[in-house]
Amino acid sequence: MPGGFEKEMERARLATGDELSGLIYHPASAVLAALLDNPAFDESKVSLLLARKDVPGDVLEEIGVRKTLLKSYAIKKALVFHPKVPRLIALRLLKDLYLMDLVQFALSPAAAAELKRYAEEQVAARLPQLPLGQKITLARRGPARVAGALVAEGHAQILPIALNNPFLTEAQVLRALARDKISPTVVQAVARHDKWSVSYHVRLALVRHPAAPISVVLGFLPQLTLNDLRELAAPGIVAENLRKYLQAEVQRRIAKSRQHAAREMKVPYEDSSAQPQDNGRAEKEQHRGEGESGTYGDGGPKKADDEA
């Protein structure tokens, strides 16, 4: 028998009442697994066991394969929400959770990123069948992928709420804008939104999108980098009327850059040209003084020869 817990394991299979409740907190996984064979270990007792954050993974895995236990929704939910739940068991059981439990799981900070993403995908897959009231609730407080899917739907009542969702991310907004059949209403709403219209990458996506209002897009151009402007101004990227504005902005930037470079070069040139002239003048003065003094140079020796 594992770990020498034979007696405790036998007790776990047969205990009732307070003794059974006490064994829920036993430290040995073998004893906890033996509890699952006890006919008196009902749904409430399993839920108490799953409330322990330190339940060993092998015990959780054993619960996850017991079909009789998984008939209980409370056990299924508690198992999925357990921080040590085995990945494959969680993936299998997530699709059975109710909608709002899936949302709660997707927003749980303790859940693994992969499992949260799968939960969000499960919620998003159910959106077409949901009534308007539930969609509005999800638009207000749903996780990022769900909010992004609701943005992409473009429903007049839901769109402004979803765009203000605190969990909505730039990645999901870009994903919505990249959809082939996105409604122009969505594009225009993003272009005029106080938060998303100032995101650089969202602005790039809007400039590329043919449904974006040109009056709004033109206001983005001064903030784009020259490299991005050049790329967008290439043939076939944007509509021809917008391309002309992009080309004009590129030329304006280049001209401005040249003017700035010319001013930068002019100031140092004037300073450097003045300095050699001053140095030359000083050098001439020095040689003139030395020649007159007769101490250095040709002036002294010539005078001595003449006198001789």
N, C-alpha and C positions, 0 to 999 in steps of 0.2 A: 504494500500500500504506500502511496506517495507521502513522503514527509512524516511517516509514523503517526498519522492522525486517524487510524482505523476506528478507534472508539468514537471520536467526535463525528466521523463520517456516518457511522451507524446511528448515532443519536440524531444527526441531521435528517436522516431518512424517516425517522419514526417520531420525532418530537412533535409536541403540540403546545398550544397556549403560549405562556410566557417563555418557556424554554425555547420554543421555536423562534420567537421574536428575538431572543438574545443571540441565537446563532447567526442571525443576519449580519452581525457585526464581527464575526469571527475573522481572523486575519488570513487563514489558509484558504487558497483557492479550491483545494480539493474538497474541503468541508462545504464551501459555498456552492460548488457544483452538485454536491450530494443533496443539498436542500431542494434542488429542482426535481428530485425524484420523490419528494415527500408529497403525498396526496393533499395534505393540509396547507401546503405552500401555495396559497391562492394569489389572485391578482394583486390584492393590496400588499401582500408580503413581497412579491416580486417588485412592485413599485418602490417599496421601502429599500430593497436591496439596490435598485437602480439609482436611488437617491444618493447613494454613496459615490463620491467622486473617485475613490481609490479602488473600485472593483477591478480585479485583474482582467486583462483582455480575453483570456481563455474562457472565463466565466461569461462574459458578454457574448462571446462567439457561440457558446453553448445555448444561451438564451435565444440567440438569433436563428438557430436551426430547429428550435422546438415549435412546431406548428400549432400545438395546442395552446402554448403561451401567446403566440403571435395573433391568435384570434381576438385577443384583447387590444383595442385601439390604444388604451392608456399605456400598456406595456410597450407596444410598438413605438409610440411617440417618445416615451422615456428612454428607450434604447437608442433611438436615432439622436436624441439630444445629449446623450452621455458623451463627455469629452474624450473617452477612450474607446468609443465604438469602432470596431473594425471597419475599414473603408468599404469593403465589398458588401457587408451587411447594410451599411447606411445607404449605399447607392441603390440597393434592392428595395429598401423600405421607404425611401423618400417619396417615391411616386404614389405611395398609398396614403400620405398625409393629407389632411384637409388643407384647403387653400390658405387660410390665415396662419395655420401652423407652419406651412412651407415658408410663408413670408417671414414669420418670426424666426425660423431657422436661418433663412438667408441673411437676416440682419444681426444674427448672434455673433458677437466678437470672438466667442470661443470656438466656433465651428471652423473646420479646415476650409481653406480657400476653394479647393476643388469641389467639396460638397456644397458649399454656399453657391457656387456658380451653377451646379446641377439643379439645386433647388430653385434658383431664379429662372432657369430655363423651363422647369416644370410649370412654374406660375405663368410665364409668358406663353407657353403652349396652350394654357387654358383660357387666355384672354378672349378669344373670339366667342366663347360660350357664356361669358359673364354678363350680368345685367349692368346697366349704366351706373347704378349706385356703387357697386363693388369696384368698378373701374375708377370711379372718382376717388374712392378710398385708397386704392393702390396708387393712383397718380399723385396723391398727396403724401403718402408715407411708404410707398413700396420701394424695394431695392433698385439698384441702378439699372440693371438690364430690363426690369419690368417697366420702370419709368421711361426708358429709352424706347421700348416697344410701343408704349402708349403715345409718346411723342410722334413716332412714325405713323401711327394710325391717323393722326390729324383731326380727331373729333373736336368740334368747336368748343364744347364744354370742358373737355378733358385736356386739350393741348396746353392752355396757359397754366393749368395747375401742374401738369407733368413737368413743364419747363422750370417751374419754381421748386420742384422736389429737391430737398436737401441732399439726397443720395445720388442724384443724377450726376454723371461725370462727363467730362469733355469727350472721352472715347465713345460714349453712347450717343452723344449728340452728333459726332462725326459719322458714326455708324448709320444713324437715321438719315443724315444728308446724303450718304452714299448709296442709298437704296435706289433701284432703277425706277420705280413707280411712285416716288415720294410726291405727295401733294404740294403744289406751289404754296398753299396756305402754310404748310409747315416751314418751308424755306423762308418765307417772308416773316413768319413769327420769330424764327431764330435770328434773322437779320436785324430785327428791331428790338430784340430782348436786351435788357440792361446788362445782364451778366454774360450771356454767351456771345453777344456781338462784339465784345472787347477781347475775346480769346483769339490769339494770333492764328492758330491752326483752323479755328472755325471760320475766321475771316478768309483764309486761303480757300477753304472749301466753298464758301459763299461766292467768292469771285469766280470760281470755276463753274458754279451752278447756273444754268441758263434761266432758272426761275427766280433768281435773286434780283430784287429791285435795283436797277442800275443807279438810281439816285443815291441809294444807301452804299452800294459797292464803291462808287467813286470816292466816297468819304474814307474808305479803307486804304486807298492807294498810297497816300503819303506815309502811312505807317509800315508798309511792306518793304522788305529788303530789296536792294537792287537786283540781286540774283534771282529772287522769286519773281520780281516784275519782268525780268528778261525771259524767264521760263514761261510765264503766263502769256507774254506777248508773242510767243512763237506761233506760227500758223496752225490752226486747227484746235487750239486749246480752249479759247473762249469765242464768243460771238464777234463778228468783224467790227461792229460799232464800238464794242468795249475794247477791242484790241487796239483801236486807234488811240483811245485814252491811255492805255498802258504804254504804248510806244511814246506818246507825248511825255508821260511821266518819266520814262527811262531817259529821254533826251534832256529833260529838265534837270534830272539828277546829275547826268554826266556834265552838263554845262556848269552847274553849280559847283561840282567837284573841281572842275578845271579852274574856275574863278578863284576858288579857295586855295588851290595849289599855287596859282600865280601870285596871290597876295602873300602866301607863306614864303615863296622864294624871293619876292621883291624886298622885303624888310631885311633879311640877312645879307642880301647882295649890297645894299646901300651901306650897311654897317661895315662889311668886310672891305669894300672898295675905299672907304674913308681911312681905314686903319693903315694900309700900306703907304698911302700918301703922307700921312703924318710921320710914319717911321722913316720914310725916305728923306723928308725934310729935316728931321732931327739928325739923321746920319750925315747929311751934307753940312749942316751947321757944325757938327762935331769935327769933321775933317777940316773945315775952314779954320776953326779955332786952333786945331793942332798944327796946321801949316803955319799960321801966323806966329805961333809961340816958338817954333823952331825946335821944339822938343822931339816931335815925331814927324815923319814924312819927308818930303823932298826939300822943303823950304830951308831947313837948317844947313844941310851939307852944301847946297849950292852957294849959299852966302859965304860959307867958310872958304870955298875954293876961290871965289872972287877976291876975297881979302888976301889970300895967299899970293 
